[in-house]
Amino acid sequence: MQSLKEYKLYAPWEKVFNRFATPFERFLHQQTTTGLVLMFMTVVALILANSPLADAYAHIFHTHIVVGIGDFKIDHSLHHWINDGLMALFFFVIGLEIKREILVGELSDVRNAMLPIVAALGGVIMPAVFYYSINQGLPSENGWGIPMATDIAFAISALVLLGRRVPTALVTFLVALAIVDDLMAVIVIALFYTEQIHMIPLMSALGFFLVLILFNRFGIRKPLPYFIIGGFMWIAMLESGVHATIAGILTAMAIPAKPSFDPQVFDTQMKDLTEKFKSYNVQDNFQLHEKQEPVLHEITHTVHGVQAPLNRLEHDFHLPVSLIVIPLFALANAGIAINFAEIEKMVFEPVTLGVIVGLVAGKVIGIAGISVLAIKLGIARLPSDSTYSQLLGVSFLGGIGFTMSIFIAGLAWPGNETFLLQAKVGILLASLFAGLFGFIWLRFIAKPTHLKEEALG
């Protein structure tokens, strides 16, 4: 029988293809990739909005798409389909991440979880306070939720680019903080950015959620039933007045976190199946024996069964959401027609100023200030191999509030293009400043403890 190595000689082009494909696949799965793609699409949106193609760019996203059956129909612009529909997938992934972190991640241990939780609380409350204090009594005061959010893609990308200068524990802290931050943003959206609630659709949505809980309770592991009922819940949410993307979070919370069987059973079963597979001889033309096919299917089923649906779906949806949904959202929402002659004046508008002060000063004071207080009081502990100076740098990166901030701005003033434009300018300027200052601080000022030890050695 020919060896696997000899068999591979029949596919010489595969080696050439893999030399290019494998590094590209690794690049797609890196944390920096989402931030780079998001940055690229933001630049594209800004260029289109300030070019001769601006009218065509706006027209595309205002094109209406109708989906319906019989008398029932949903009629929205492409812009709304992206913000209400595709972004539900983004919230679905956020929900999966939150659930995983609570069950087995950084948030599963109370002592480890305390620092990102209190930091996120400070990073949510202080920006809102700063914004509201500037806009109190004005028609724009409803935008207090805009500077609350941290964009995890941009923030993590900045940390990854710093390499060894940032300890792993500090990266984990920022990820956990951003996840708690997202959870709080979702709660704020559900409670405060709902204009009018229609009870019958809302109760229907609750009923669908209970069905999802029953699916989980009775051990249904296939994702399709969850997606079908989750889709109906999304429609009910859309009709209820509560933002439809909340359906993504709720569906994620119902996804099973336990596999079909434990790893010990998997190990035993795989050994039995492997022996059974080897008991049949491979044909001379390298085709499987007819009795090996069902064994192979059973092996595939077994491998599938040892993975929890929660982990599998988080992995499966990570790339589509990171490389399709989020970039499309940026393309649809980041296009700002900038009048450079008025940009200086716009910076001092209450909305723009509130967003900038909230995201920059509010985030730093909220995250770093509350974190230091919690550590000094013994409620939490500083991430290992980290310094207070590094914690301050990470707090600046928490002021990068792109995706969720723009999303909340659209909910705060639906149809008010003036406030929305001012908010977007504030978000872009604040995110740019926070990202650059945080990067410079961590790169040149906050010297890592392990590098200090190496220098002394």
N, C-alpha and C positions, 0 to 999 in steps of 0.2 A: 504493500500500500504506500502511495506517495505521501510525503509529509506535507504539513500545512505550508511550510516554507517553499516547497517545490510547487505547490498549487499556486502560490502568489506570483510565480514567474509568468503565469499566463495573463497577468494584468499589469504590464509594465507601466501603462499610463496612470494607473492608480497611485503609484508612488509619487509621480510628478504632480498629480492633482493634489495629493495630501500635503505636499510641501508648501502649497499656497493656501489650501483650504483650512488645514488645522490651525495655523497661527491666526487666520481670520476668525475662525470659530472661537478661539480663546479670547480674541479682542472683543467679540460681541458679548461675551459673558463677563467681561471685566466691569467693575463698578464705575470706572471713568467713562465708559462708552456712552451710557445714558446721558451724562452731563455734557459730553462733547456733541452728541447728536442734538440735544435740546438747545445748546448754545448755537449750533449751526442753523437750526430751523428758526430760532429767534432772529438771528441776523438776516436770514432770507425774508422773513415776514417784515422786518423793518425796511429792507431794501425795496420790496414790492410796494409797501404802503407809501413810500416816498419817491416812486418812479412813475413814468408815464403809464405803467400797467396798474396803477392804484385803483382805477375804476373797475377794471376787469377782476382784480383781486377781491375787491369788496363784493362785486356782483356774484362771484362764484359761491361765496359763503352765505349770501342772502338768498340763494336759489332754494325754493321750497321742494321738499321731498314728502310725498304722501304714502303712508302705509296703512292699509285697511282691509277689512273683510266685511262685505255687505254694508250695513249702515254705519258700522264702527270704523273710524279712521283716525289716524294720528298725522297731523299736518304741521310740520316744522321746517324751518330753514336748515340748511346744512350746518350752519354754525350751532344751532340748538341741538341737532342730532349728535354733534361731536360733544358738546358740553353736557347734555343730559343722557345721551346713550353710550357713546364710547367711554366717557369718563366713569360710567358705572363699572366698567372693567378695571379701571385704575383703582377705584374704591374697593372693588372685590379683592384685588391683590393686597391693598393696604390692610383689609380685614383679615386676610390669611396671615400676613406678617404679624399683626397684632395678636392674633390667637396663638400663633406659634411661640412668640416671645413670652406670652403670659404662661403658657403650658410648660415649655422646656427651655426657653431662652433666657436672656438677661433679666427679664421681668419676673421670672419664676421664683427667684430667690429674693426674699423681702429686703435683706440688707443691700444686695447689689442693685435692686430695683429702686431703692429710695432716692439715690442721687439723680438719675434721669427723670424720675417722677416729679420731685420737687423742683428740679431745674426747668422741666417743661411747664410746670405751673407758673413759675416766675416768668418764663419766656412767653407765656400766653397772657398773663394778667398785666404785666408792666407795659408791653407795647399797646394794649388796648387802652390802658389808663392814659398814656402819653397822647395817643391819637384823640381820645375823647376830650381831654383837657384843652386841646387846640381847636376842636370842632364843636365844643359844647354850645348848644343853643342854635346851631346853624343847620340848614337842611342836609348837610353832609355828615352829621354826627352818626348816622346809621352805619358808616363804614368802619366802625371801631374793630370789627373782626378781621379786617384786611391784613394788618401787620402781625397777626398772631402766628401765622404759619411759617414753617421752615421747609425749604425745598431740599429733600434728602439727596436727590441726584446731584445737584450742584455742590452741596456741602461735602458729600463723601468724595466727589471727584477732586475737590481741592485738597482734601486730606491724603488721598491716595497719591497725588502728585508730589506730596512732601516726603513720601517714602519712609525711611527709618527715623526721620526726625519726629514722627508722631507715634507713640506707643500703641500697640494693638488695643489695649484697654480703653484708651481715649477714643479710638475709632468706634469701638463697641458702645461707649457711652453716648456718642453723638447719634449713632443709629437708633439706640433705644430711646433717646430724647426725641428724635424726629418722629418715631412711631407713636409715642405718647402724645406728642404735639399734634399729629394727624388725628388721633382718636378724639382729642379735645376739639379740634376744628370741626370734625364730623358732628359732634354733639352741639356745638354752637350753630352750625348750619341747620340742623334739625329743629332746634329750639327757637332760634332768633331770626332766621332768614327764610321763614315761611310766611307768605303774605296772608293767605286765607286757607283754612283747613276745611275740606269737605269730608264729613265723617263717614259716609257710606263707603267710598273708595278706601279711606284710611283703615276702616275695620276689615275690609276685604284684604288689604295688604297684611294686616295683623294675622288674619286667618291663614293666608299663604305662608307666613313665617312659622306659624304653629305646625303647619303640614311639614315644613322643612325640618323642624325640631323632631317631629315624629319619625321622619325618614332616618334621622341620625339615631334616635332612640332604638329603633327596631333594626338597626344594623345594615341599612342600605348603603353600599359602598360605591356603586356606579354613579358617576357625576351627572349623567344625562337627566335623571329625575330632578336633581337639584337645580339644573339650569332651566328646565321647563317651568317649574314652579317659581323659580327666581325671576324668570321673564314675566310671568303673570303678576308677580309682586311689583316688578318695575313699572308695569302699565298702571297698576292700582295706585302706586305712589305718585306717578305722573299726574293722574287724575285727581289725587287727593289734595294737591297743593304743597305737600312736603316734597323736598327736592328728590327727584327720582334716583339719584346716585346713592342715596341711603340704602336702597335695595341691594346694591352691590356689597356693602358692609354686612348687612343682615344675612345675606346668602352665604357669605364667607364664614360667619359665625356658626352656621349650621353644618358646615362641611366636617365630616368625621376626622378626628385627629389620631385615631387608632387604626392600625392595619388589620387585615383579615386574620392573620395569625402572627405569633411572635417569632423572633429570629431563630430560636432553638428549633421550632417546628420547621422553619424554612430550611435550616441547615440539614436536618435529617431528610426532609423530603427531596431536597436538591441532590443529595448523595444517592438516594434511591433512583431518582429519575436519570441521573448521569450514568449510573451503572446500567440501567435499562436501555438508555440510548446507545451505549457502547457495545451492547450485546448483539446489535445488528451490524452487519458489514456494509460499508459505504460502497455504492456501485462504482464501476470503473470510470464512468463519465462524471464522477463527483456528484451525482444526484443522490439525495437521501433515499434510504430504504423506505418502502411504503409504510412500514410500521414505525419508522422514526418520526414521521410527520406528526402523528398525534402526541408522541412523547414531547416533541419540540414545542407544540402548542401548550402542553401542560406545564412545561418549564417556563414558558413566557407568562402563563397565567399565575404561576407560583411567584415569579419575580415581581409581577404586578401586585400580587396580594400582600407581599411583605412591606410594600411602601404605603404609608398612610396617605389617603386621598388629599389631605391638607398639604403635605409636602410635595406630592406629585403635581397638584394643580398650581401651587406656587411656582414650581420650577417651569411648568409648561407655559404659564401665562407671563412669566417675567420678561422674556424677549419681545413677544408681541406688544405688550403694554409699553415697555421701555422704548422700543424702536418704531412703533407705529402710532399708538394712542397718544402718548405724551408729545411726540413731535407734531402730530396733527393738531393737538390742542394749542401748542405754541404757534403754529402757522396760522391758526384761526383767530387767536386772541392777542398775539404780541405785535401785530401790525399797527403801529402808531404813526400817523402822519405828523411829523415833527416840524413845527415852524421855529427854526433856530432863533429867529428874531424875538420870539415870545417865550423861549424856553426859560430864560432867567426870571421873567415875571411869573411863569407857571410854577416854578419851584417854591415860591412864597405863597401860593394859593393854599388855603387851609387843608384841603384834601392831600395835596402833594406833600406839604410840610409834615402833616400828621403821619403819613405813611413812612416818610424818610426817618423822622425822629423815632417813631415807633419801632421800625425794623432795626435801626442802628443803635440808638441809645437804649430804647426799651428792652431789646433782646439782650444786650450786654449786661445791663443792670439786673434784669430779671434772671437770666441764666447764671451768670457769674456771681452776682450778689447773693441770691438765694442759696446757691450751691455752697459757697464759702460759709454762710451762716449755718447751713445744715451740717457741714463737716465739723465746724467748731463746736456745735451743740452735741455732736456725737450721734446725730440721727442718721448720717450717711458717711461714707468714706471716700477719700480721693482715689480715682482710678490708679492702679498699680503702675509704677515707673513714670508717673506724671507729676507735673508741678502746677502750682497755682497760676503761673504765667502761661502755661500751655492751656489751662482751663479757660483763661481769659481769651486766648486766641480762638479757641473753639467756639466760645460765646459769640464772637464776631461772625463766624461762619453761620451761626444760627440765624443771623439776620438776612441770609439769602432766602427770600420768601417768594419765589417766582410762581410756580404752578398753582398752588393752593391759594395764594394771595390774589392772583388774577381771577381765579374761579370765584372766590368770595366777593370780589369787587363787582362781578357780573350779577351776583345775587342781591347785593346791597342796593344798587340803583338800576334796575332793569329799564332800559330805554333812555337813560340819562347819559348821553354820549360825552357831555362836558365833564361830569364827575368821573366817569369811567376813564377818559383820556388822562385826567390829572392823576388818578390812582395808578394807572399803568406807568406813567412817567416816574412817579414816586417809587414804584416797585422796582423798575429797571435801575434807576439811579442808586437807590438804597442797596439793592442786591449787588450791584457792581462795586460800590464802595465797601460793603461788608465783606464781600468775597476777597477783594484785593487787599484790604487792610488785615483781614484774618490770615491770609496766606503770607503776607510780608511779616506779620508779627511772629507766626510760627516758624517761618524760614530763617529770619535774621535776628530776632530778639529773644524768643523763648527757647533757650538751649536745652535739648533733651538731657535727662539725667544720665543715661547710659553713655552719651558722647562726652559728658563731663568726666565720668569715670575713666573712659578710654584716654582722655587727654591727660589726666593725672597719672595714669599707668605708664 
